[in-house]
Protein backbone atom coordinates (compact mmCIF):
# COMPACT_ATOMS: atom_id res chain seq x y z
CA UNK A 1 0.00 0.00 0.00
CA UNK A 2 1.95 2.98 -1.26
CA UNK A 3 0.09 5.49 0.90
CA UNK A 4 1.51 3.95 4.07
CA UNK A 5 5.08 3.76 2.81
CA UNK A 6 7.74 5.52 4.87
CA UNK A 7 9.31 8.31 2.80
CA UNK A 8 11.94 9.45 5.36
CA UNK A 9 13.56 8.33 8.59
CA UNK A 10 16.38 10.25 10.23
CA UNK A 11 18.00 10.69 13.61
CA UNK A 12 19.12 14.35 13.74
CA UNK A 13 21.10 13.84 16.96
CA UNK A 14 22.31 10.34 16.10
CA UNK A 15 20.67 8.89 19.18
CA UNK A 16 17.54 6.77 19.61
CA UNK A 17 15.22 9.64 18.56
CA UNK A 18 13.96 9.55 14.96
CA UNK A 19 11.86 11.71 12.69
CA UNK A 20 9.78 9.36 10.58
CA UNK A 21 7.56 10.52 7.70
CA UNK A 22 4.67 8.23 6.77
CA UNK A 23 1.81 9.24 4.49
CA UNK A 24 3.10 12.82 4.40
CA UNK A 25 3.01 13.22 8.20
CA UNK A 26 6.21 13.39 10.28
CA UNK A 27 6.28 11.66 13.66
CA UNK A 28 8.94 11.84 16.37
CA UNK A 29 9.57 8.48 17.96
CA UNK A 30 12.20 6.86 20.14
CA UNK A 31 13.38 3.33 19.51
CA UNK A 32 12.22 2.38 23.04
CA UNK A 33 8.61 3.06 21.96
CA UNK A 34 8.77 0.38 19.30
CA UNK A 35 9.01 -2.70 21.46
CA UNK A 36 7.04 -5.90 20.86
CA UNK A 37 3.28 -5.52 20.71
CA UNK A 38 1.18 -6.81 23.57
CA UNK A 39 -1.63 -9.22 22.68
CA UNK A 40 -4.15 -6.35 23.05
CA UNK A 41 -2.08 -4.06 20.79
CA UNK A 42 -1.69 -6.84 18.23
CA UNK A 43 -5.46 -7.41 18.15
CA UNK A 44 -6.04 -3.66 17.70
CA UNK A 45 -3.42 -3.58 14.92
CA UNK A 46 -5.17 -6.40 13.03
CA UNK A 47 -8.57 -4.74 13.42
CA UNK A 48 -7.23 -1.44 12.08
CA UNK A 49 -5.46 -3.17 9.17
CA UNK A 50 -8.66 -4.97 8.19
CA UNK A 51 -10.64 -1.74 8.46
CA UNK A 52 -8.03 0.25 6.54
CA UNK A 53 -7.96 -2.32 3.73
CA UNK A 54 -11.76 -2.24 3.44
CA UNK A 55 -11.87 -6.00 3.92
CA UNK A 56 -15.06 -7.87 4.74
CA UNK A 57 -15.11 -10.36 7.63
CA UNK A 58 -17.39 -12.64 5.61
CA UNK A 59 -14.76 -13.05 2.87
CA UNK A 60 -11.62 -12.58 4.95
CA UNK A 61 -10.37 -16.17 4.63
CA UNK A 62 -7.17 -16.53 2.55
CA UNK A 63 -6.80 -12.73 2.20
CA UNK A 64 -3.67 -10.70 2.84
CA UNK A 65 -4.49 -8.47 5.81
CA UNK A 66 -1.73 -5.89 5.35
CA UNK A 67 0.28 -5.12 2.23
CA UNK A 68 0.44 -7.11 -0.99
CA UNK A 69 1.75 -10.66 -0.89
CA UNK A 70 3.59 -11.38 -4.13
CA UNK A 71 1.76 -14.69 -4.42
CA UNK A 72 -1.53 -12.78 -4.21
CA UNK A 73 -0.94 -10.92 -7.49
CA UNK A 74 -1.74 -12.66 -10.78
CA UNK A 75 -1.04 -11.21 -14.23
CA UNK A 76 -2.86 -12.64 -17.26
CA UNK A 77 -1.77 -11.91 -20.84
CA UNK A 78 -4.80 -11.55 -23.13
CA UNK A 79 -2.53 -10.90 -26.14
CA UNK A 80 0.95 -9.59 -26.95
CA UNK A 81 3.42 -8.21 -26.10
CA UNK A 82 4.73 -7.40 -29.52
CA UNK A 83 1.51 -8.26 -31.30
CA UNK A 84 0.23 -6.09 -34.12
CA UNK A 85 -3.47 -6.86 -34.44
CA UNK A 86 -4.80 -4.38 -37.00
CA UNK A 87 -8.55 -3.82 -36.95
CA UNK A 88 -9.12 -2.39 -40.44
CA UNK A 89 -12.36 -0.39 -40.55
CA UNK A 90 -13.00 -1.38 -36.95
CA UNK A 91 -16.61 -0.20 -36.95
CA UNK A 92 -18.74 1.60 -34.41
CA UNK A 93 -19.95 -1.58 -32.68
CA UNK A 94 -17.72 -3.55 -30.34
CA UNK A 95 -15.68 -6.30 -32.02
CA UNK A 96 -13.25 -8.82 -30.56
CA UNK A 97 -9.67 -7.60 -30.73
CA UNK A 98 -8.18 -11.06 -31.19
CA UNK A 99 -9.27 -12.57 -34.52
CA UNK A 100 -9.53 -16.22 -33.44
CA UNK A 101 -12.64 -18.16 -32.39
CA UNK A 102 -14.56 -16.49 -29.55
CA UNK A 103 -12.07 -13.61 -29.54
CA UNK A 104 -9.43 -16.06 -28.28
CA UNK A 105 -10.95 -15.80 -24.82
CA UNK A 106 -8.65 -16.09 -21.82
CA UNK A 107 -9.33 -17.85 -18.50
CA UNK A 108 -8.90 -15.63 -15.41
CA UNK A 109 -9.16 -16.94 -11.85
CA UNK A 110 -10.98 -14.40 -9.68
CA UNK A 111 -10.91 -16.60 -6.54
CA UNK A 112 -10.04 -14.50 -3.49
CA UNK A 113 -9.53 -11.34 -5.57
CA UNK A 114 -10.98 -7.91 -4.82
CA UNK A 115 -9.01 -5.70 -7.23
CA UNK A 116 -7.98 -5.69 -10.89
CA UNK A 117 -5.73 -3.70 -13.20
CA UNK A 118 -5.75 -3.43 -17.01
CA UNK A 119 -2.71 -2.45 -19.08
CA UNK A 120 -3.33 -1.97 -22.81
CA UNK A 121 -0.93 -0.89 -25.57
CA UNK A 122 -2.25 0.26 -28.93
CA UNK A 123 -1.51 2.50 -31.89
CA UNK A 124 -4.76 4.39 -32.40
CA UNK A 125 -4.84 5.07 -36.14
CA UNK A 126 -7.71 7.34 -37.14
CA UNK A 127 -9.82 10.02 -35.53
CA UNK A 128 -11.74 8.09 -32.84
CA UNK A 129 -13.12 8.36 -30.28
CA UNK A 130 -11.71 4.91 -29.52
CA UNK A 131 -13.24 2.59 -26.94
CA UNK A 132 -12.16 -0.70 -25.39
CA UNK A 133 -13.56 -3.12 -22.86
CA UNK A 134 -13.05 -6.54 -21.30
CA UNK A 135 -16.14 -8.68 -20.82
CA UNK A 136 -17.18 -12.01 -19.36
CA UNK A 137 -17.44 -14.34 -22.34
CA UNK A 138 -20.63 -16.04 -21.07
CA UNK A 139 -22.67 -13.21 -19.52
CA UNK A 140 -21.12 -10.18 -21.29
CA UNK A 141 -20.76 -8.54 -17.86
CA UNK A 142 -18.20 -5.75 -18.19
CA UNK A 143 -15.01 -6.09 -16.17
CA UNK A 144 -13.68 -2.77 -17.47
CA UNK A 145 -14.64 -0.26 -20.15
CA UNK A 146 -12.90 2.89 -21.32
CA UNK A 147 -14.91 5.02 -23.76
CA UNK A 148 -12.16 7.59 -24.33
CA UNK A 149 -8.78 5.96 -24.96
CA UNK A 150 -7.28 9.29 -25.97
CA UNK A 151 -5.79 10.94 -29.03
CA UNK A 152 -4.46 9.11 -32.06
CA UNK A 153 -0.99 7.58 -31.87
CA UNK A 154 0.82 5.12 -29.64
CA UNK A 155 -1.05 4.84 -26.35
CA UNK A 156 -0.61 3.04 -23.07
CA UNK A 157 -3.61 2.62 -20.80
CA UNK A 158 -2.91 1.63 -17.20
CA UNK A 159 -5.95 1.70 -14.94
CA UNK A 160 -3.94 1.16 -11.75
CA UNK A 161 -5.64 -1.04 -9.15
CA UNK A 162 -9.45 -0.77 -9.10
CA UNK A 163 -12.14 -2.56 -7.10
CA UNK A 164 -13.62 -5.53 -8.96
CA UNK A 165 -17.22 -5.08 -10.16
CA UNK A 166 -19.63 -7.15 -8.05
CA UNK A 167 -20.16 -9.70 -10.84
CA UNK A 168 -16.47 -10.68 -10.69
CA UNK A 169 -15.77 -10.77 -6.92
CA UNK A 170 -14.90 -14.35 -5.91
CA UNK A 171 -16.40 -15.51 -9.21
CA UNK A 172 -13.85 -18.31 -9.63
CA UNK A 173 -12.60 -19.18 -13.10
CA UNK A 174 -14.14 -17.05 -15.86
CA UNK A 175 -13.36 -16.62 -19.54
CA UNK A 176 -12.96 -13.03 -20.77
CA UNK A 177 -12.25 -11.34 -24.08
CA UNK A 178 -11.04 -7.91 -25.11
CA UNK A 179 -13.11 -5.82 -27.48
CA UNK A 180 -12.82 -2.39 -29.10
CA UNK A 181 -14.55 0.01 -31.46
CA UNK A 182 -14.42 3.59 -32.67
CA UNK A 183 -16.95 6.34 -33.14
CA UNK A 184 -15.37 6.62 -36.61
CA UNK A 185 -16.09 3.26 -38.20
CA UNK A 186 -13.31 3.58 -40.83
CA UNK A 187 -10.51 3.85 -38.22
CA UNK A 188 -7.71 1.23 -38.29
CA UNK A 189 -6.28 0.89 -34.75
CA UNK A 190 -3.44 -1.56 -34.08
CA UNK A 191 -3.51 -3.41 -30.75
CA UNK A 192 -0.18 -4.56 -29.33
CA UNK A 193 -0.75 -6.05 -25.88
CA UNK A 194 -3.31 -6.38 -23.12
CA UNK A 195 -2.74 -7.66 -19.59
CA UNK A 196 -5.09 -8.05 -16.65
CA UNK A 197 -3.77 -8.11 -13.10
CA UNK A 198 -5.79 -9.57 -10.22
CA UNK A 199 -5.20 -9.52 -6.48
C-alpha positions in Angstrom: 0.0 0.0 0.0 2.0 3.0 -1.3 0.1 5.5 0.9 1.5 3.9 4.1 5.1 3.8 2.8 7.7 5.5 4.9 9.3 8.3 2.8 11.9 9.5 5.4 13.6 8.3 8.6 16.4 10.3 10.2 18.0 10.7 13.6 19.1 14.3 13.7 21.1 13.8 17.0 22.3 10.3 16.1 20.7 8.9 19.2 17.5 6.8 19.6 15.2 9.6 18.6 14.0 9.5 15.0 11.9 11.7 12.7 9.8 9.4 10.6 7.6 10.5 7.7 4.7 8.2 6.8 1.8 9.2 4.5 3.1 12.8 4.4 3.0 13.2 8.2 6.2 13.4 10.3 6.3 11.7 13.7 8.9 11.8 16.4 9.6 8.5 18.0 12.2 6.9 20.1 13.4 3.3 19.5 12.2 2.4 23.0 8.6 3.1 22.0 8.8 0.4 19.3 9.0 -2.7 21.5 7.0 -5.9 20.9 3.3 -5.5 20.7 1.2 -6.8 23.6 -1.6 -9.2 22.7 -4.2 -6.4 23.1 -2.1 -4.1 20.8 -1.7 -6.8 18.2 -5.5 -7.4 18.2 -6.0 -3.7 17.7 -3.4 -3.6 14.9 -5.2 -6.4 13.0 -8.6 -4.7 13.4 -7.2 -1.4 12.1 -5.5 -3.2 9.2 -8.7 -5.0 8.2 -10.6 -1.7 8.5 -8.0 0.3 6.5 -8.0 -2.3 3.7 -11.8 -2.2 3.4 -11.9 -6.0 3.9 -15.1 -7.9 4.7 -15.1 -10.4 7.6 -17.4 -12.6 5.6 -14.8 -13.0 2.9 -11.6 -12.6 4.9 -10.4 -16.2 4.6 -7.2 -16.5 2.5 -6.8 -12.7 2.2 -3.7 -10.7 2.8 -4.5 -8.5 5.8 -1.7 -5.9 5.4 0.3 -5.1 2.2 0.4 -7.1 -1.0 1.7 -10.7 -0.9 3.6 -11.4 -4.1 1.8 -14.7 -4.4 -1.5 -12.8 -4.2 -0.9 -10.9 -7.5 -1.7 -12.7 -10.8 -1.0 -11.2 -14.2 -2.9 -12.6 -17.3 -1.8 -11.9 -20.8 -4.8 -11.5 -23.1 -2.5 -10.9 -26.1 0.9 -9.6 -26.9 3.4 -8.2 -26.1 4.7 -7.4 -29.5 1.5 -8.3 -31.3 0.2 -6.1 -34.1 -3.5 -6.9 -34.4 -4.8 -4.4 -37.0 -8.5 -3.8 -36.9 -9.1 -2.4 -40.4 -12.4 -0.4 -40.5 -13.0 -1.4 -37.0 -16.6 -0.2 -37.0 -18.7 1.6 -34.4 -19.9 -1.6 -32.7 -17.7 -3.6 -30.3 -15.7 -6.3 -32.0 -13.2 -8.8 -30.6 -9.7 -7.6 -30.7 -8.2 -11.1 -31.2 -9.3 -12.6 -34.5 -9.5 -16.2 -33.4 -12.6 -18.2 -32.4 -14.6 -16.5 -29.5 -12.1 -13.6 -29.5 -9.4 -16.1 -28.3 -10.9 -15.8 -24.8 -8.7 -16.1 -21.8 -9.3 -17.8 -18.5 -8.9 -15.6 -15.4 -9.2 -16.9 -11.9 -11.0 -14.4 -9.7 -10.9 -16.6 -6.5 -10.0 -14.5 -3.5 -9.5 -11.3 -5.6 -11.0 -7.9 -4.8 -9.0 -5.7 -7.2 -8.0 -5.7 -10.9 -5.7 -3.7 -13.2 -5.7 -3.4 -17.0 -2.7 -2.5 -19.1 -3.3 -2.0 -22.8 -0.9 -0.9 -25.6 -2.3 0.3 -28.9 -1.5 2.5 -31.9 -4.8 4.4 -32.4 -4.8 5.1 -36.1 -7.7 7.3 -37.1 -9.8 10.0 -35.5 -11.7 8.1 -32.8 -13.1 8.4 -30.3 -11.7 4.9 -29.5 -13.2 2.6 -26.9 -12.2 -0.7 -25.4 -13.6 -3.1 -22.9 -13.0 -6.5 -21.3 -16.1 -8.7 -20.8 -17.2 -12.0 -19.4 -17.4 -14.3 -22.3 -20.6 -16.0 -21.1 -22.7 -13.2 -19.5 -21.1 -10.2 -21.3 -20.8 -8.5 -17.9 -18.2 -5.7 -18.2 -15.0 -6.1 -16.2 -13.7 -2.8 -17.5 -14.6 -0.3 -20.2 -12.9 2.9 -21.3 -14.9 5.0 -23.8 -12.2 7.6 -24.3 -8.8 6.0 -25.0 -7.3 9.3 -26.0 -5.8 10.9 -29.0 -4.5 9.1 -32.1 -1.0 7.6 -31.9 0.8 5.1 -29.6 -1.1 4.8 -26.4 -0.6 3.0 -23.1 -3.6 2.6 -20.8 -2.9 1.6 -17.2 -6.0 1.7 -14.9 -3.9 1.2 -11.8 -5.6 -1.0 -9.2 -9.4 -0.8 -9.1 -12.1 -2.6 -7.1 -13.6 -5.5 -9.0 -17.2 -5.1 -10.2 -19.6 -7.1 -8.1 -20.2 -9.7 -10.8 -16.5 -10.7 -10.7 -15.8 -10.8 -6.9 -14.9 -14.4 -5.9 -16.4 -15.5 -9.2 -13.9 -18.3 -9.6 -12.6 -19.2 -13.1 -14.1 -17.0 -15.9 -13.4 -16.6 -19.5 -13.0 -13.0 -20.8 -12.3 -11.3 -24.1 -11.0 -7.9 -25.1 -13.1 -5.8 -27.5 -12.8 -2.4 -29.1 -14.5 0.0 -31.5 -14.4 3.6 -32.7 -16.9 6.3 -33.1 -15.4 6.6 -36.6 -16.1 3.3 -38.2 -13.3 3.6 -40.8 -10.5 3.9 -38.2 -7.7 1.2 -38.3 -6.3 0.9 -34.8 -3.4 -1.6 -34.1 -3.5 -3.4 -30.7 -0.2 -4.6 -29.3 -0.8 -6.1 -25.9 -3.3 -6.4 -23.1 -2.7 -7.7 -19.6 -5.1 -8.0 -16.6 -3.8 -8.1 -13.1 -5.8 -9.6 -10.2 -5.2 -9.5 -6.5 
